[in-house]
Amino acid sequence: MGSRAEFRAIRERVGASRQFLADKLGVAERSVKRWEDPRYAEPPQDAWALLYGMLESQRRMIDSALDLAEDMIEKAGREPAAFRLNYYRSQNQYEIAGRDDGDYNIANANARAVATALDAMGYSVEWAYPDEEGYTDTPRN
């Protein structure tokens, strides 16, 4: 297992709030906060397993999004001016948009990770909320 800083960094990277982890692990939010503080007990194995699983899920999401982007370019015969990614202002908006039962913060973290990967490949990214012009229904997270 890694350091407490790594624990927190992965948690934030995948978009999981302390409360989200606490709910998933059946502990108090205070416990998750303490796992990130060197003065308290280290995160348990199941917490690390959950985070590493979420990180792997995010990596698969990025790979799928990049494959989809390549397919779009191949079908169009040219690169788009920009790839449009969806972003959510709230859990309610995420649910109204008909998304999965997941957390909108995690969906947004995945979108940011995809944007970073697209940017590294030299592509431009634009963003849209579900209630804005330009929103597209994308594959579920």
N, C-alpha and C positions, 0 to 999 in steps of 0.2 A: 504494500500500500504506500501511497505517497504522503506528502506533507499536508499539514492543515491548509497551507496556502494553496496547494494543488486541489484539495477538496473544494475549497471555496471557488477557485478559478473555474474548475469544471462545472460546478453547480451554476455559476453565473453564465458560463459559456453556453450551456444547454438551455438556459432560460428558466431554470427551476428556482422558485422562491424557497426560502426556508420553510414557509408554511406548507408548500406543496410537498417537499420532502418529508416533513413531519407527518403529514396526513398519510402519505404512502407507506411510511415506516411505523405508523402507530405510536408516535412519540410526540412530546410537546415541542413547539417551535423553539423554545428555550434550549432544548437538547441539541438541536441542529446548530444553533448559534454557538453553543459551548464547544462543539466539535471543531469549530473553526478558530477557537481561542486556545493558545498554548497552555493556559493555566488549568485546563480541564481535560477530561478523558478524551482519548482519540476516537475518531469515528469508527463505529463497528463495521464488521465485514459486510453486513447486508446493505449498509448505507453506501459503501464503496461500490458494491456490486450494482446497486441501482444506478448510481452516477455513471459508472463505466458502461452500463447497458444503454443509458440515455445518450452518452457520447457516441457509441457505436451506431445507434439509431440515427443520430444527426449525420454521421459520416455517410451512411447509406442514403439519406435524404439528399445530401449534396451530390453524391454520385448519380442518383436518379435524375436530379435536376439538370446536371451537366449532360447526361445522355439525352434528355429531352431537348435541351438547347441544341445539341449537335443534330438531332433528328429534324428540328425545325429549320435549321440552316440548310440541311441537305434537301429537304422538301421544297424550300423556297428558292434554292439555288443562289442564295446570297445571305449575307449577315444582316440582321435587323439593325435599325438605328439604335435600338436599346431593347433589352429584355425587361418586361414589366413584371414586377413581383408584388404580391399582395401583402398588406400589413393591416393589423387590427388594433383598434383603439381600446377595446375592452373585451372581456370574456363574453358579454352579451352580444356584442357585434360579431364575434367569432361564431357563436352558436346560431345567430340569425342568418349568417351567411351559409349555414348548412354544413359547417365543418364537422370533424369528428368530436368525440367526447373529451378531447385533450384540453390542455391549458393554452390560452392564446399567447402567453409569454413564451412558451416553448415553440409555438409556431413562428412567432416573430424572431426568436433566436435562430431558428433554422433558416428563415428567410435572409437574415443578416449574414449567416455563414455562406449561403448560396451566393449572395451578392458579392461577398469577398472573393469567392472562388471565380465567379464570372469576371470580376474586376481584374483579378490576377491574370486572366486569360486575355485581357484587353477589351472586354465587352463593356458597354454602358448598361446601367441599370436605372429603371424608373420605378416608382412606387405608386400604389393605389390602395385606398381604403375601399371596402365593399360598396359603400354608398357614393363613390365618385365615378365619374366617367373614366373609362379605361380599365375598370376592374374586370378581371377574367376569372372564370371558374377553373382552378388548377387542380392537379391531382392532390388527394388528401394527404395530410402529414401523417 
